[in-house]
């Protein structure tokens, strides 16, 4: 069972590292979006435009992320201290919030080093491909908002995951396409 504990600790450390990396990258010069119009044309969720990539505008997401991390670490420590026997299923229950923590930050930005998407940072060297998928009647996001219907979802494939955002204007689609094409 010690193996399970070490896997849990490794996963938790990875998410802490990824969060700290995203916070550091938020301090760099942002290439896109820099204006209010550009911010309004990018969404992480169909009904909500992204917030600027600054600590003050992302404050609630940062606090939520930290609170979930503290909760998970606290539950792990309490389980370790008070239970002599490691409860295998407990670790799975505690890990459920970890896999959705990237959604706490309503953030999408292009920096000189890569892409910030939620609490994830993808350096240019890890980006394998990207594509714009039309949001039509068969798409999951169709019908959530009239601004999103008949627009595009940008899917960026990295070595280990896929990042995505919704693009609501043709101008932003062209800008992102140009930046992603040059960034590789």
Rosetta blueprint (number, residue, H / E / L):
1 X L
2 X H
3 X H
4 X H
5 X H
6 X H
7 X H
8 X H
9 X H
10 X H
11 X H
12 X H
13 X H
14 X H
15 X H
16 X H
17 X H
18 X H
19 X H
20 X H
21 X H
22 X H
23 X H
24 X H
25 X H
26 X H
27 X L
28 X L
29 X L
30 X E
31 X E
32 X E
33 X L
34 X L
35 X L
36 X H
37 X H
38 X H
39 X H
40 X H
41 X L
42 X E
43 X E
44 X E
45 X E
46 X L
47 X L
48 X E
49 X E
50 X L
51 X L
52 X L
53 X L
54 X L
55 X L
56 X L
57 X L
58 X L
59 X H
60 X H
61 X H
62 X H
63 X H
64 X H
65 X H
66 X H
67 X H
68 X H
69 X H
70 X H
71 X H
72 X H
73 X H
74 X H
75 X H
76 X H
77 X H
78 X H
79 X H
80 X H
81 X H
82 X H
83 X L
84 X L
85 X L
86 X L
87 X L
88 X H
89 X H
90 X H
91 X H
92 X H
93 X H
94 X H
95 X H
96 X H
97 X H
98 X H
99 X H
100 X H
101 X H
102 X H
103 X H
104 X H
105 X L
106 X L
107 X L
108 X E
109 X E
110 X E
111 X E
112 X L
113 X L
114 X E
115 X E
116 X E
117 X E
118 X L
119 X L
120 X E
121 X E
122 X E
123 X E
124 X H
125 X H
126 X H
127 X E
128 X E
129 X E
130 X E
131 X E
132 X E
133 X E
134 X E
135 X L
136 X L
137 X L
138 X L
139 X L
140 X L
141 X L
142 X L
143 X L
144 X L
145 X L
146 X L
147 X L
148 X L
149 X L
150 X L
151 X L
152 X E
153 X E
154 X E
155 X E
156 X E
157 X E
158 X E
159 X L
160 X L
161 X L
162 X E
163 X E
164 X E
165 X E
166 X E
167 X E
168 X L
169 X L
170 X H
171 X H
172 X H
173 X H
174 X H
175 X H
176 X H
177 X H
178 X H
179 X H
180 X H
181 X H
182 X H
183 X H
184 X L
